Amino acid sequence: MRMIIGSAIAATALVGCASPDSVALEHRSELSAQTRGVQLNDDGRMSNVGMFGTTCQVTTEFAMMQDDFDYESETDTVVDAHVVPGQGFTAVVITPGKVNVTTPNAWPLSVTFEATGVLDAAIAGEGFVAIQAPLQASDCNVVWYDATGQIVSSATTLGIECDEQSDMATDQAGNTWVSTDSGVFRVQPDGSVLAVDDTANARLAWDADADALYLAALGSSSVRALELDGALRWEVALGGEITALAHMGSEANAAVSISTSSGGELVVIDGLTGEIEADLPTPSSADALDVSGNGRVLAVTLPNSVHYFDILALQ
């Protein structure tokens, strides 16, 4: 693995220090920019990136900017992306009071929907789901929308609070997990709410291939995987403070960035068993991670840059 030092890439190779690693990373390119969310497409060749005043399509091979999409905000934040039947690659971008859907391979190329107090959003089926905290209220509302932006169902006055520290994850059936100061809750389109974990303000990632919810609190050293019903599948203690969490697409693994006394590590955990598959030292920890749907490309977000890597399987 080539080292990440600030925004520079050094050619020194690094090897995992815990056990023989099942994967290695090879650097693709660097995007020198402050970003607000990075989401890769399924094959990892393209990324949708939120920036100051715009959202851009960026190739991962050379970090070249292509199409840009201007929404009515200077705080475009890309929060999710998937392939949606009939419209191809689809990215969700939130701006104050709005959810914006970018479809670079379909017409129209983008569309904007009103969503009062929107904190986060994700694709669910052919539509999307959002967590919203209306003005002058702290109750968390979970609202499901169809592809035209019409409300399909909602769960309001849940008795749970959400704010800017909250995170969410959803599966294609619309089951939605919300992290709050009080823990993690699963909310279903019929309005039912189930408390599944007591970790406050956890980062969340739903892994459809492992059928597991990964969760971890930033600054903690423990990652958990939960079953759909909230039962604990596994818990793994890591040797540093967690800074970012993601699922790894079809590989059915969790990717975790941790901060250590010597810099950082990228840890890959088997989503089914909790076994550590790789433990790759890095000079710094990541602010955010995203992995392509095929599990072959990794985007690592730092304060002033994004680094794209090929994920290589070791024999």
N, C-alpha and C positions, 0 to 999 in steps of 0.2 A: 504494500500500500504506500502511495506517495503521501508525504506529510502535509497537513494543513497548518500553516503558520500565519495567522492574521488573514491577509488576502493573498499571500504568496504560496506557491506550491514548490516544495523541495523534492528532489529526486531520490531521497533516501527511502529504501524499502523497510517496512516494519513488519514484524511477525507477532502473532498473538502470544500472550504470555501465560495463559492459563492451561490450555489443552490444545491438541492439534485442531486447527481451524478448518471448517468445511467450506468457507468462502474467503475470497480476497477481493480487494478493491483496486481498480485501475482508473486513474484520473482521466476524464473526458475533456472538461473545459471549465472555465471560470467566468461567471457573470459578475462584473464589478458594479454593484448597485445596492442601495438599501431597499429591501423588499418587504412586502406585507402579504406573505403567503405564497407558496410555490406548490403547484400540483402538476404531476406528470401524467401524460397520456398512457394508454395501456402498453404500448411497445417501447416507451421511454425515449422516443426520438424528439418529442416536443414537450414543452412545459408551458403552463399558463401562470403568469407571474404578476402579482399586484405591486404597483409602484406608486410614487407620488403623482397623483393626478391622472393615472392611466393604468390599464391592464394590458399586458403584452403577451403574445405568443413568442416563445424563445426556444430555438433549437438547442438540444443538449450536446450535439457533437462539437459545435464551435461557439455556443452561447451567442448566436446571432439573433437579434430581434427581428421579428417579421410583422405580422399584423398587430395593430394596437386598437384597443376599444376604450373609448372615453365615456365614463359615467359622470354624473353630476356630483362629483366629490373629489377631494384631494386625498382621500383615505381609502382607496380601493383595496379591499382585503379579500384575497382568494382563499376560500375555505374548503372547497371540495371539487372533485372532477371524476367523471366516469364516462363510459360509453353508454349512451341511451339509444334504444332501438328507434330507428327512423330519423335520428338527428346526429348520430355519431358522437364524437368527443364533445362533452358538455361540462363547462366549469361554472361554479357558483361563486359570485363575488358579492360581498355585502358592503354597502355604504350606508350612511345614517338614514334610517327609516325606510330602507329599500333592500330588496334582494334582486340581483342582476344575474341573468343566465346568459353565458357566452356559448355560442354554437358556431365555431369557425367553419364547419363543413356543411352547414345547412342555412336556409333562409327563413326568417331574418337572422343576421349574424349575432344579434344580441337583443335581449328584451328585458325590461325593468318592471318589477312589481312592488307595490307599496306594502310595507310590513312594519308597523309601528313598533318602535323599541326593539328592533331585531338585534340580537347579540351574536347569533351564529346560525348557520343553515347547512343543510346537506341534501344531496340527491336521494330520493326515495321512490323507487319504481320509475314512472315517467314524469313525476313531479318532484317536489322537494318538501322538506320539513324544516321549520324554523323554531328556535327558542326565542321568545320575546318577553321583555319586561316593559309593560306600558308605562308611559310617563306618570310620575307621582305614585308609582306602585312598585313593589319589589317582588310580588308573586311571579313565578315563572309560568308563562303560558307556552304550551307546545302546540304548534299549528301545522296541519298537513295541507299542502296545496297541490292542485293538479298542474298539468303542463301549461295551462292558460293563466295560472295565477289565481284561480278561484279556490276558496277554502273548501276542502273536502270534509275535514273534521278538526276538532280542536279539544284540548284538555286545558281548562282554565281553572284558576284558583286552586292550584294543586296543594297549597299548604307548604310549598317549598319555595325558597328564594333563589334567584340567580342574578348574576351581575357580570361585570367584565372579566372576572376570573373564571367564570363557568366555562365548561367545555361540553361538547355533545358528540355522539356517534349514533349511527342508525344503520339498520339492515334494509334489504330491498323490500321486506314486508312492511316496513314502516315502524317496527319496534325502535324506540328511541331512548338512549341513555343520556341523562343530564347530570353533570357534576355540580355540586353546590357547596356552600359552607357547611352544610349538614351531612354531606355524603353523596353517594351516587344512587340515582333512581332510574328505574326502567318505566317508561311511559308508553302505553299502547294507544293506537288510534281510537279504541273504544273508550278512552279516558281513564282506564285503570292505571294505578301507580303502585310500584313495588320498590321498597328500599332494598338495594342489593349489596351495598358496601358503605362503610362509615368513613372512608377516606375523604377528607375535605378537599375541594377544588382539584380533584384528580384530572390528569390528562387522560383522554379516552381514545381508543381505536378499536373498531369492530373488524374482525378478521373473518370474512365470509368463507374462506377456504378452510380455516381451522374451526369454524363455528365457535368463536371465543371472543369475549370482550377483554382487551388488555387495558389495565389502568395503573397509574402511578402518580403520586404527588411530586411535583417539582421540588427538588431539594432533598427528597427522601432517597433511600437506597433499595427500596423493595418494589418489585413489579408483580402484579397478580393477573391471572387469567380466570375469567368467570364463564360458566356455562350460560346458555340462554336464560335459564330459570334463576340465575344468580348464584348457583352453587360454585364453590371454589374449585377450580381445576388444578391449579398449582400456584405457588408463590416462590419467587426467587429473590434472594438477597444479593446485591451487587456491591462491588468494592469502591463506590463513589456516589456522589450526589447526581440524581437524574435531572437532565436538562431538556430532553426531548424524547418522544415516543411515537412509533408508527408501526403499522402492520406491513408485511412484505409481499402483498399480492398473492399470487398463486403458489408461492413458496410456503405459505402457512407458517410463517415465523413472525416474531416481534423484533423490531429494531429499536435499540435504546442507546441514547448518547448519555454518557456520564462524565462528570468532572472529577478528576483525581488530583492528588498532590503533584503528580508529574505532568499534568496536562489534561488528557481526557482519554476515553475509550469508546469505541462503538461495539456494542454487545448484540449478538444475534441469538435469540432464544427460540427453540422449537415450540410452536404454538400448541402442539398436542401433548408434549411430555414435560415441558419446562426445562429441558436439557439445554445448556449453553452450547451453541453450535460454533460460535466464533467470538473472539475477544481481541479486538484490534486496537492497539494503542494509537492515539492521535494527539498531536500537540495541543489541541484545544477542543472543548466540547461544542456541540451544535446548539443553536437556538431552536431549530426545527428540522425535522426529517420528513422526506416523502419518498416512496418507492413506487416504481411503475407497476401496472397491473400484472405484468408477466414476471415480476420479481427480478428483473435484470439491470435496472438503472436506479441509482440513488441520487437524490438531491439533498445536499447538506447546506443549510442556511446559517450564515454567520452574520454579525452585525452590519457589515458593509459589502457582503458578497454572497454568491451562491456557487457551490462547487458541485459538478455533476460527475458521477463515477459509474463505471461498469461494475456490476457485481459478478464475480467469476467463481464458479464452482471448482473446488479443489478435489482432485482425484485421490 
